[in-house]
Structures are given as structure tokens and as C-alpha cells.
Amino acid sequence: MKKVDLRVQKTNQALQTAFRTLASKTSYRNITVKELTETAHINRKTFYLHFDSIDDFSDTVVDEIADKLLELMLSKPLSQGLAEPGYIFDKVLDFFQESREFYTLMMTSDDYSFLARKVEIKVARGLSQALYAAFDISELDAFVCANFLIRNTMLLFRIYNENRMRLDRNEFRDRLIRLDSSGLSTFIDVKRNIRK
């Protein structure tokens, strides 16, 4: 495993915090490197050592979010995680609650929703590979299942965050689990389809 320099970690953390702050009050296209680096209290030259542009930086934000979501979703073997109703839901919801304002903005704002879409694509790709590796299903079925899970989950999170559903967390959790479980069961029997 590659070790990351502590200074690089601090710089990335400062930039991400600054990006979240700016995103709450500035449209994506109006965020400049100058404004981002001033808010993060780092030198612009330092920014350009690591990134080519705001778009390049935002791709790093997307990658980190997607990687963290996949890590949480795959923290146990999929055959166990999918067999335990709510396991993945709880991990994902807890993650989103850590920075609820930013993730809500990212998922619901027309200006930032393209970032959420990039996260969805990357998570679906990683989950598809994990499903194919874990279960005796085709690559196409793994792709369909992963996209079904991610798209439905993100859609319902958007609706829930916009308060269009008057549900408490447990009611929301129950509905999402039932939707995902019923859709997956047409492709995967988590107790019998395990790839050997």
C-alpha cells in the first residue's frame, strides 16, 4: 500500500473542506483556483503541483467519495452484506449523514448533480465487479444489479433528503431494503449463487 505524505493529506483535506464551503454558496463554474486556495489557506502553486484545474480536483473529490462508499459497502463479503437486510443501507446512510449538507447539495442541485452522477457511475462499476466475483452470474447481470441498486438507492436518498417522503429513518430504510431485495432476488440468491 502506497503511503501518502502527511503534507499532501493535509493539503487535500484543506482543499476538500474549502470546496465544500464554497459549494454551499457558489455555483460550480464560478469556483476559481484562487478562491479555492485562499479559502483553504494554501498557495496556488501547491494546488497546481497536484491538480491541473478545478475539474481535475473535483474528479479527485468524486474518486474519494466513490472509493469510501465502495469500501463501506464491501467491508464484508457481499454474500453476507446482501443477506443481512439493511447492512449496506446503514453504512451508506451513516456516511451521508457525516456531511449531509454537502451530499444533499451534490445530489439535488442542478449545478453539482454531475458530481453525484460520476460517483454513481464509479460505485456501480466497482459494485458490478464485486457482484460478478462473488456470485455465479454473468457480467451483464452483475452490471444490471449494481446499477439497479445504486440508482434506486440514490434516487430514494434524493427524494428523502428533499423531504418529499414524510418518513422517519426506519420507514425509509424498510422501503429501500424491500425495493432492493425484491429487485436483486430476480438475479441473485445470496445463499446459493455464490461463485466457487
C-alpha positions as CSV (number, residue, x, y, z in Angstrom):
1,M,0.0,0.0,0.0
2,K,1.3,3.4,-1.0
3,K,2.0,5.8,1.8
4,V,0.8,9.4,1.3
5,D,2.9,12.2,2.7
6,L,1.2,13.9,5.7
7,R,1.6,17.3,4.0
8,V,-0.3,16.0,0.9
9,Q,-3.0,14.6,3.1
10,K,-3.4,18.0,4.9
11,T,-3.4,19.9,1.7
12,N,-6.1,17.6,0.2
13,Q,-8.2,17.8,3.3
14,A,-7.9,21.6,3.4
15,L,-8.9,21.8,-0.3
16,Q,-11.9,19.5,0.2
17,T,-13.1,21.4,3.2
18,A,-12.8,24.7,1.2
19,F,-14.6,23.1,-1.8
20,R,-17.5,22.1,0.4
21,T,-17.7,25.6,1.9
22,L,-17.6,27.3,-1.5
23,A,-20.1,24.8,-3.0
24,S,-22.7,25.8,-0.4
25,K,-22.6,29.4,-1.7
26,T,-21.1,29.4,-5.2
27,S,-22.0,27.8,-8.4
28,Y,-19.5,25.1,-9.6
29,R,-18.4,27.1,-12.7
30,N,-17.8,30.2,-10.5
31,I,-15.3,28.5,-8.2
32,T,-11.8,29.6,-9.1
33,V,-8.5,28.1,-8.1
34,K,-7.6,31.5,-6.5
35,E,-10.8,31.4,-4.4
36,L,-10.4,27.7,-3.5
37,T,-6.8,28.1,-2.4
38,E,-7.5,31.3,-0.4
39,T,-10.3,29.6,1.4
40,A,-8.1,26.5,2.0
41,H,-5.2,28.7,3.1
42,I,-2.7,27.1,0.7
43,N,-0.6,28.5,-2.1
44,R,-1.9,28.3,-5.6
45,K,1.4,26.8,-6.7
46,T,0.8,24.0,-4.2
47,F,-2.6,23.4,-5.8
48,Y,-1.0,23.2,-9.3
49,L,1.5,20.7,-8.0
50,H,-1.3,18.2,-7.5
51,F,-4.1,19.3,-9.9
52,D,-4.5,20.9,-13.4
53,S,-7.8,22.6,-12.8
54,I,-10.9,22.7,-10.6
55,D,-12.3,19.9,-12.8
56,D,-9.3,17.8,-12.1
57,F,-9.6,18.5,-8.4
58,S,-13.4,17.7,-8.4
59,D,-12.6,14.3,-10.0
60,T,-10.4,13.6,-7.0
61,V,-13.3,14.5,-4.7
62,V,-15.6,12.1,-6.7
63,D,-13.0,9.4,-6.6
64,E,-12.6,9.7,-2.8
65,I,-16.3,9.6,-2.2
66,A,-16.8,6.6,-4.5
67,D,-13.9,4.7,-3.0
68,K,-15.2,5.3,0.5
69,L,-18.7,4.2,-0.4
70,L,-17.3,1.0,-2.1
71,E,-15.1,0.4,1.0
72,L,-18.2,0.6,3.3
73,M,-20.4,-1.5,1.0
74,L,-17.8,-4.2,0.6
75,S,-16.5,-4.2,4.2
76,K,-17.9,-7.7,4.5
77,P,-18.2,-10.3,1.7
78,L,-21.2,-9.4,-0.5
79,S,-22.8,-12.8,0.2
80,Q,-23.0,-11.7,3.9
81,G,-23.7,-8.0,3.4
82,L,-26.6,-8.6,1.0
83,A,-28.0,-11.4,3.1
84,E,-28.2,-9.1,6.1
85,P,-31.1,-6.7,5.3
86,G,-30.1,-3.1,5.9
87,Y,-26.4,-3.7,6.4
88,I,-25.4,-1.8,3.3
89,F,-28.1,0.8,3.8
90,D,-26.9,1.6,7.3
91,K,-23.3,2.0,6.1
92,V,-24.3,4.3,3.3
93,L,-26.7,6.4,5.3
94,D,-24.2,6.9,8.1
95,F,-21.7,8.0,5.5
96,F,-24.1,10.6,4.0
97,Q,-25.0,11.9,7.4
98,E,-21.4,12.8,8.1
99,S,-21.6,15.7,5.6
100,R,-25.3,15.8,5.0
101,E,-25.4,19.4,3.6
102,F,-22.7,18.8,1.1
103,Y,-24.1,15.5,-0.1
104,T,-27.6,16.8,-0.3
105,L,-26.3,19.7,-2.4
106,M,-24.4,17.4,-4.6
107,M,-27.4,15.1,-5.1
108,T,-30.1,17.7,-5.6
109,S,-28.5,20.8,-7.1
110,D,-28.6,21.1,-10.8
111,D,-25.2,22.8,-10.6
112,Y,-23.5,19.9,-8.7
113,S,-25.5,16.9,-9.6
114,F,-23.0,15.9,-12.3
115,L,-20.6,15.1,-9.5
116,A,-23.2,12.8,-7.9
117,R,-23.7,11.1,-11.3
118,K,-19.9,10.5,-11.5
119,V,-19.9,9.0,-8.0
120,E,-22.9,6.7,-9.0
121,I,-21.1,5.5,-12.2
122,K,-17.9,4.7,-10.3
123,V,-19.6,3.0,-7.4
124,A,-21.8,1.0,-9.8
125,R,-18.7,-0.1,-11.8
126,G,-16.9,-1.3,-8.6
127,L,-20.0,-3.0,-7.2
128,S,-20.6,-4.7,-10.5
129,Q,-17.1,-6.2,-10.4
130,A,-17.6,-7.3,-6.8
131,L,-21.0,-8.9,-7.6
132,Y,-19.5,-10.8,-10.6
133,A,-16.6,-12.0,-8.4
134,A,-18.9,-13.1,-5.5
135,F,-21.9,-14.7,-7.3
136,D,-22.3,-17.1,-10.2
137,I,-24.0,-14.6,-12.5
138,S,-23.0,-13.1,-15.9
139,E,-21.1,-9.8,-16.1
140,L,-24.2,-8.3,-17.7
141,D,-26.4,-9.4,-14.8
142,A,-23.8,-8.1,-12.3
143,F,-23.8,-4.8,-14.2
144,V,-27.7,-4.6,-14.2
145,C,-27.9,-5.5,-10.4
146,A,-25.2,-2.9,-9.4
147,N,-26.8,-0.2,-11.4
148,F,-30.3,-1.1,-10.1
149,L,-29.0,-0.9,-6.5
150,I,-27.1,2.3,-6.9
151,R,-29.6,4.2,-9.0
152,N,-32.6,3.2,-6.8
153,T,-30.7,3.9,-3.6
154,M,-29.5,7.4,-4.8
155,L,-32.9,8.2,-6.2
156,L,-34.7,7.4,-2.9
157,F,-32.0,9.3,-1.0
158,R,-32.7,12.3,-3.1
159,I,-36.4,12.1,-2.5
160,Y,-35.8,11.5,1.2
161,N,-33.4,14.4,1.5
162,E,-35.8,16.8,-0.3
163,N,-38.4,15.8,2.3
164,R,-40.8,14.6,-0.4
165,M,-41.4,11.5,1.6
166,R,-42.7,12.0,5.1
167,L,-40.9,9.0,6.6
168,D,-38.6,8.5,9.5
169,R,-35.3,6.8,9.0
170,N,-36.7,3.3,9.8
171,E,-39.7,3.6,7.5
172,F,-37.3,4.9,4.7
173,R,-34.9,2.1,5.4
174,D,-37.6,-0.5,5.2
175,R,-38.9,0.7,1.9
176,L,-35.4,0.8,0.3
177,I,-34.5,-2.6,1.6
178,R,-37.7,-4.1,0.2
179,L,-37.2,-2.5,-3.2
180,D,-33.5,-3.5,-3.5
181,S,-34.1,-7.0,-2.1
182,S,-37.0,-7.8,-4.4
183,G,-35.1,-6.5,-7.5
184,L,-31.9,-8.4,-6.6
185,S,-33.7,-11.6,-5.9
186,T,-34.7,-12.0,-9.6
187,F,-30.9,-12.3,-10.4
188,I,-29.2,-13.5,-7.2
189,D,-30.0,-15.9,-4.5
190,V,-27.5,-14.7,-1.9
191,K,-27.4,-18.1,-0.2
192,R,-27.0,-20.3,-3.3
193,N,-25.5,-18.3,-6.1
194,I,-22.1,-17.9,-4.5
195,R,-19.2,-18.2,-7.1
196,K,-16.9,-21.1,-6.2
